[in-house]
Structures are given as C-alpha cells and as structure tokens.
C-alpha cells in the first residue's frame, strides 16, 4: 500500500480495512495523482504498485469511454458525487465492464482536495441485462413475424394462382422488420442453380435483385437439396458472400426456406435481415412452418386450376434403375410390369396393382420383398398375372399426385421404364420435372405436348359413387376391378385375358393414385377417397 502524510498506525488500519473490499478502491487528488488504492486494483488490472503510482485515472479506462469518465469527474467536483459505467482496461488490454462511483473529499477547511471512489465489476449484471434484452427483442421479432405470417395466410386464401401466391408472400415479408429483401426461386434444369421467379424489397433496396444479393446461390440451393431451412451470417459464414450487394448494403443475415408439401418441392423462399445472427431456433421453426404453408397453398392452387382448365400438358418420361418401386421389381424379376391402378386400404397404406408378363408370380413376389416392399398374387392367367404391390414408401402415382399431376401410364421392361404424366395447363412443368428428378435421379423428360382435356363425366360419376360407398366397399370394388373380375348379377369371371387386349384396355384409362385425393385437408371428402382414377 502507498499513502502520503498520514500516521503509520492509522494508515495500516485503514489499509487493512479497504483491502477487505471485493471492489476496487481508489483515491486521487485534483491533479489526478493516485494517493491510495487497494490490492483489488492490482489484482484486476495486473499493474504493480510502482506502476499505479505513475498513472492517472484515465489510464485505466478504455479509450472509447474516457470522455464519459472525464465528464463524471467534472460532475464529482461540481456536485460532490457521480456514477458512470465504463470498461476497465487491464495491462493485457482486456476490457471489463465496471460501474464507478465517486465522491468529492474536503480538507478541514472545507476545501476540495481529491476524489475517492469504488469500482464494481458488473460483468454478470450486464450479461443478465443483455440476455433479457435479447429475449425481449426475440419476442418482439417473433410477434412481428407471426403478424406477417397471419397476413400472408390471409393473402393465400385470396390468391388463385402460384404467381399471385409468390408475389403476395414476397411483398408482405420484405416490407416488415427485420426483413428487407425477399425472393422466391426454383431449381434450374441443370440441378446446380436456383432461378428467381419473383422478389420484393424494403426501403433502401428498391433496385436490388436476387442475382446481386445471392450471386452464387449456395444457400438457396442447399435448402432445396436438403429440404431444411438454411441460414447464413455475414460475420462468419462462407455461404454469405462478403463482396455481394447484400453485405455492402448491410444485409447481414439470410435464411433460405424450402417450399414443400409432402414430397413436392415448390422452390425456396430467401429472406435477408439487417442484423447479424437474426435467425435463431425459434424463428427458424416458424419459418419452416411458413414454408410448408406456402407449399400447401401452391399445391392447392394448382389443383383448383387443374379442375377448371380445358387443356392439359402431357409429359412422357424415360426412367432406369434405380427408380420407382414397380421398376425395381421389374428389373430384379426380369419381367414386364405395368401399373393398372392404385388402391388405398383402410389403414392408409397404398398398393399398386400391376400386370406382369415374362416372369413367374413367385419370382415377382420375391423381388418385391427383397426391395423392402411386399407383393400378393391377385389373379393368374395363361400369359400374365395381376399382383398387388405394396412399396416401402410412397407410390410413384402418389408422388405425381402430390405434384398436382396424374399418372396416366407406367410400364417397365426389365431395367427400362416409361411414364406418362398429365398436368394442368397452368402447372409449372419445370418444378414437376425437377421434383421427379430429385426423387428418381434417372428420370429424363422425353416429350412434352399440350392437348385438350378428355371428357370429365366419368370423374363426376366416380365422385357420386364415392359418396354412396363405404371405404371398405370401395376398396373391395377397386380390387375386384383391377384383378379383372366382376361380382355383378351375372357372376361372370374372367379366366383368361391376353395381355394385348384386356391389359391394354385397362392401361388406356387413367391410373392416378387414390393418394391424389389424400392431398386435400383431412376433413374433406377428397381426403377420404380411395378410388383410382380409371375413368379418364
């Protein structure tokens, strides 16, 4: 301890008292020379007594806080006391948040002679306050996001096309804090890029484009490929290009939200915020739900448009193994397999009824089970058999239905197969092709043409029949039809049916999955339907 002009015994007693303090104690004269301090100052700052004796108060303060401490010392002299927060600077240049309280000292004549004070470490207090502020900020942000999402949901109800949905989403999101730019894109045919479909910007970003803010598209592509929300931060994430327009304009955080519904992908929504680390777990969860809502809305819009459209787009695909389940079975059994229809059982499982040529039924059953599925022989004829296949996952017909389409034909000869898919004229062909390629990498588009829709009276009849029959009755009726039998009054049963006649007639009709109806909300009539679209 250092002290001047005080009796030795009194000094020792005082030194002992102030050394018991857990806070920093200091005393300096009006010229800024230290007269007294406790051991805590040495411990915290790392300076020795000799070094402290040569220093002034501002030497212990971080440069950015020195003006505030200078003003506080002036207030002490003028008013007798003051309190100020500042960063204490150690000998290792470490900054520690401190709260300093000072009081003016007087001599026996009442004249001011110096300043004494206490410095308290407020690291934990600051940490608690900052945590509370972050929590409050997150709650406010989530409230804003939820309000925007409610607006988006209301807008989705009013929209009737995919383009309107995408435009409304971007416009609502880009105009609200914390987001300043939003765009929606879809995967390109090359599979290595994401192409912008629409975008919207907030104040200060009117001339920005998706290509500028995300030139390489790394984050957007990752979201499309993984089906997960991807986030990037300008401070420490390689996916965020520091040379991009986004970084230059202060867009410090970004999130890419996949737009999905079941197995269907409708692209990606990219959002940009003006603060770092803007996207935390709770917000990511909300955005993930938003992406699913948008995907559902797009799917529903395309299905509505499909019902009223007078024309359709027909896509013909070639596919090789590995591919859909029916192709896997055909390849493993070295057989010719054609899907005749799909039936949904009471338990919700989907089965494909297939006509098989060129292999024994037992061989096909074994191939199906080795592929983690199942098969049951329904009927056998001289040159073909009808089997009920149960895939280990979604049927190809249900995958197509989730994309808003109808599977019209599906045939495989060994390892080579073909499929014909029908889409409404307003459908986004690119997204459907991309989604099928994502699920079945060896699918290739061979032909595309637009034609008039076939007569829909059969569909009307089927809907009426759906209302009249129970789920079990429909399943039995469909199974009997697909197996080539009839349980009518005549009791006639087909014993033999050459493939080139009966099978071809069955395949000329539609084979869209019963799962097509399952895309509707669970409470709707459509979601309860199990009928396979065989009416054309």
N, C-alpha and C positions, 0 to 999 in steps of 0.2 A: 504494500500500500504506500502511496505517496501523499503527503499532506504538508502544508506550509503554515508556519506561525501558530501552531496550536500545541497546547501542553501534551507531552508524550503520553501520560496516563490516559487522559481524556481521549486522545487520538486512538490509542489501542482499543479502548472500549467501543468507540464509535465504529472503528474498522471492523471489529468483531460483529457488531450488530448488522451493518449493511452487507457484510459477506454472507449472512444467513438468507438474504433475499434471493429468490429464484429469478427475479427480474434484473435487468441491467440498471445500475445506479450510476449517476454522473453528476458532477458539479464543475462548472466552468465560470470564469469571470466575464465581465462585459467585453473584454477583448478577445474572448474565445479560447483562452488558455485553460486547459484542464487543471483543476485544483484537487479533485478527488474522484475516485471511481472504485467499483468493487471488482472482485475476482470474476464475476459473471461476465463482465465486459471482455476480459481477456479470453475466457473460455469460448465465448461465442464468436468473437472476431478473429482470434488467432494472433493478435498483436501482443507484444510484451509490454511491461510497464514502461520501459525506456522509450519504446516507440510511441505509446499512447501519450506520453508526456510531451512529445514533439508535435502532436497532431492537433487539429481543430475539429469541432463537431461535424462540419460538413464532409470531412474526410471519411466518415463512417456511413455516409448516405450515398445511395445510388445516384448517378448524375441526373437522371430524369426526375428525381424527387427533391433535389437540392433547393430549387426555388421555393417549393412549398414549405420546407423546413426553415428557410431563411425568413419567410413571412411569419411562420409560427413563433420564431424567436423574437421578432419585432412585436408581435402581439403580447408575448410574455412581458416585455419591457413596458409596453403601453398600458396593458390591462392587469398585469400581475399573474396571469396564467394562460395556458393554451394547450390544445391537444391536436395531434396530427398523426396520420398514418403515412409510413414511408418504408422503403426497402433498406434494411441494414446491409451494408456492404462489408464482407469479410476480407481477410488478407488473401483468400483464394478467389476473390471476385464472385463469391456466392451471394445471392440476394435472398434475404429472409424478410418476410413481411412483419413489420413491427408497428406498435402503437406507442407514440411518445407523449408523455405528459410532463409539462414543465411549469415551474413556479419561480417567481422573482424573489431573490434574497436581499435583505437590507442589513445595514450595519446598525450599531447602537444609536446613531443619529437619525436613522430612518432613510438613509441614502441607499439606493440600489447598488449592490456590489457584485451580483452574479446570478446565475440560473442553476437551479437544481432540478433533477428530473428522474423519471423512471421510464425504462423502455421495456415493453412486454411483447413477447413473441405471439403473434396472432395467426400463425400458420393454420392451425386447426380450425379457428373461427372462420378464417377466410375460406377454407375448404368447405365447411358446412354451408356458409352463405352461398358460395358458388354452386354447390350441389343443389341447394334449394332453388337458386335462380335458374339453373339448367332444367330442373324438374318443372318449375313454373312455365318456363319457355316451351318445354316439350308439350305440356298440357295445352298451352295456348295454340301451339302449332297444330297439334292433333285435332283440337276443336275447329281450327280453320280448315284443316284438310277434310274432316268429316262433313263440315258445312258445304265444302266444294263438292264432295262426293255425293251428297244429297242433291245438290243442284244438277250434277252430272246424271244421276239416276232419273231425276225428273225429266231431263232433256232426252234421255234414252227412250222414255215412254213416248215422247212426241215424234221421234225420228222414224223414218220408214226405210232408209237405205244405209248401206255401210258407209258411204261417203258422208252422209249427214251425221252419223254417229261419231266418226273420227273427227270431223270438223268441230262438233259441239264439245267433245272431250278436250281437245287441244285449246280451244278458245276459253273454256271455263278454267282450266288448270293454269294456263300461262298468265292469266290476269290476276292471280291471287298469290299473296305471300305464302310460303317463302319461294315459290317458283316464279321464274322469269322467262322461261322458254320451254316449249313442249312440242314434240313431233312424234308422228306415228309412221313407222316404216314396215316393210315386209322383206323377207329374204329373197334375194335375186335368184334367177335360174341357175347361176353358177354355184350357188350354195356357199359362196365365200364373201358375200356382201349383203348389206341391208339397204334397200332403196326407199327413200322417203315418199310417203303418199300425201301427207298434209302436215302443216305445222302452224303454230301461233306463237306470238311473242308478247312480253310485257313491256312496260315503259323502258326506253333506252336500248331496246334490242329489235326495233322495227325492221331493220334491214338484214338481220341475221338469218342464216339458212342452216338446215341440218348438216349440209356438207362442210360448212365452216366450223360449227361448234363440235362436230364429231367426224373429222375428215376420214379417219381410218375405220370408224365403225366397230372397234373392238368390243366395246361394252354391249352395244346393241346386238351384235352377232352372238356374243356369249349368252345373252338372255334367251335368244331364240333357240340356240342349240341345247341349252340345259333346262329350259322351262322354269328357271328360277330368277328372282329379282336380283340384278347385279348393280352394285353401287361403286362409285369411284370418287376420289377426293383429289383436288389439285395439289395438295401438300405432299402426299406420299404414295400415290397410286400410279403405276406405269400406264394403266388404261386411260388416264387423263392426260392428254397431250398439252404440255405447258406452252407450246407455240400456237395453240388453237385460238380461235376467236373467243371461245368460251372463257379461257383463262385470262386473256387480255382484257375482257370486259368485266371481270370479277365474278364470273360464274364458277364458283369454287367446288361445287359438289354436283354429282349427277347420279341418276338412277335409271335403269332400263327395266321395264316391267313387261313380261311376256303377256300377250293377249291370247288366252286359251279357253277352250270349252271342251271338256272331255279330251279326246285325242286330237282335236282340231286346233291348229295354231293360226291365229289371225294377225301375226306380226308382233310388233313391240312398241310400247309407249316409252319415250325417253323424256325425262324431266331434269331441269337444271335449276339449282338454287344458288343464292348469292352468299352463302356462308359455308365454311368448311364443316365437314362431318355432319351435314344436315340430315342425313338419312340413318336413323338408328332403328333398333329392332322393332319397336312398336310401330313406327311409321312404315317400315318395310312390310310388316304384316298387313297393315291397312291397304297399302298399295298393291300387295299381292291379291287381296280380295277384290280390289277395284279392277285389276287386270282380268280376273275371272268374270266379273260382272260385264265388262265391255265385251269380252269374248262371247258370253252368252247372248248379249244384245245383238251382236253382229250375226251370230248363228240364227237367232230367231228372225231377224230382218230378212235374211236370205231365204229362209224357209217360207216366210209370208209371201215374198216376191215370187218364189217358185210356184206357189199355188195359183197366182193370178196371171202369170206370164203365158203368152200364147206360143212361145218358141223355147227351145231348149238347145243346149250345147252338148254335143256328144263327143266324148274323149275315148280314144282307143289306146290302150297301154299294152306293151310287152313287158313281161316280168320273168326273171330267172331266179333260181335259188341263190341264197336264202330269201324267202318271200312269205306270202300268206300261208296259212296252215294247209289249205287244200293243195297248194303247190308242193309243199314239203312232203305231204303224204303221197302225192303222185310221183314225186322224184324217188322217194325211198321204196315205194312199191313197184316202180317202173310201170305205171299204169296211166290210163287216160281218165281224168277226173273232171267233171263239170258240176258246178253248183246249180241245183234246181230250186233251192229256196232256203230260207232261214226261219226257224221257229223259236219263240221264247217260251220256256217252260214256266210252271208255277213258281219255282224258286228263283226265277230271274235269269237262269243260265241260258245261253244261246247255243243252238245247234244248227249245223249246216246239213241239209240233205243233198247228197251228191250221187250222180250216176257214174258208175265205174265200169270201165272196159279194160281188157288186157291183163288182168291180174286176178288171182283168187281172192274172194272176200276175206279169208283168214289173213292173207298177206297184207291187205289194206288195214285191217284191224290192228295187226301187229305194228305196222308203220305208224299209225296214229298214236298208239300207246308209247312207242319209243320216242315220239316227239312231244311227250308230256300231255297229250290230249287223250281222247277216247273215241271209240267207234263201235257202232252196233249195226248189225245187218238187219235191214228192214224187209227187203224183198230180193229174190234172186230169179233171174230169167236165163234163157239159153245163152245169150251173149253179153249180158250185163247184169249188174246188181245195183240196188239202191241202198246206201248206207247213211246212217245218221252220225255225222262227225261232231264232236264237242272239242273245240280248240282250247288250248290252255289260257288264252287271253281273248281279246275282242275279235270277232269275226271280221273279215275284210268288208262284208256288207255293212256292218255297224260302223266301221271306221269311215266308210264313204258317206253313210247317212249323217254321221256327226259333222261332216264337212259340208252338209247341205245337199248332197247328191244322192243318186240312186244307182245301185249296181245292176246293170241290165244283163250282162253276161260275164261268166268267169269260167275259163277252161284251161286245163293243163295236160300236156302230153309229156310225161317224164319230168325233166328239169325245166322245160319251157312252158310258159303260160301266157295267157292274154286276158284282158279285162276290158269291158265296155262300161263307161260311167256316163251318166246323164246328169247335167247340171242345168239350173235355170239360166236363162239368157243373161240375167244381170249378175250372175255369180262371178267372183274373181278367180278366173281359171288358174292364174299364176300361183295363188295361195294354196289352191287344192292340189296342184301338181307338186308344189314344194312340200306340203304336208304328207302326201303319199310317199315321196322320196325320203323324207325324214324317217318314216316308219318302215318302208321297204326300199332300201338303198338301190336295189337292182331293177326298179321300175323305170321305164322310159316311155315317153309320150310318142306314139306312132302317128296318130292322126287326130284332127280336130275339125268338127263341122257343126254348123247351126242348122236346125230343122224345126218344123212345126211340131208342136206337142200332139201326141196321139189322143184319141177320144178318151175323156175322163169319166164316162158314165160308169165304167167298171169300178172306179175308185169310189163313186158315190154309193154304188151297191154294196161294196165292201164295208164302208162306214156304217151303213144301215145294219148290215149283218153283225158288225162288231157290237152294236148296241143291244142286239137281240140275244146274243150268245154269251155264256159264261166263259171265263178264261180257260177252264178245263175243256169245255166243248169246242172252243176254237182250236186249242192245241190238238185235240183228237182229230178234228176235221182236217186241219192242215197236214198232220202227219199221214192221214189216210190218203189225201190227195197226192202228196209228194211221193208216197210209196207206190202210187199207181193203182189204188184200189177204190172201190165205191161201196158205200154201205146203204145205198138207196133201196127203194122197194123191190127193184128187180133182183137185187142181191148179186148182180154180176160182178165178177172179179177178174182183173186182167192177169192171165197166167203167163203170157209171153208178149213181149213188145220189143221189136227190133229197135236198136238204138237210133237208127236214122229216121225213124218215124215218130214214135211216141216221145223219146227223149228230146228230139229236136223241137217237137211241138211245145214241150214244156219249157225249153230254154228260150223260145221265141217270146215268151212273156217276161215281165219284169221280175227280178229276183232281189228287190231291195229288202233289207233286213227289217224284221219286226222292230229291231233297235231303232229304226228311224223314228218310230213313234215315241220311243223312250227318251228322245231328246227334249220332249216337251216337259213342262213342270209336272211333278208327281201327282198333282190333283186333277190334271186334265184327262179327258177321255183318251187323248192320243197316247198318253204315257201308259195307259193300261192295255193298249192294243198289242196283240201278239201276231197279227196276221202278216204274212209275207205278201208283198205286192206282186201278185201274179196276174193282175187283171189288165195290165198295160195302160 
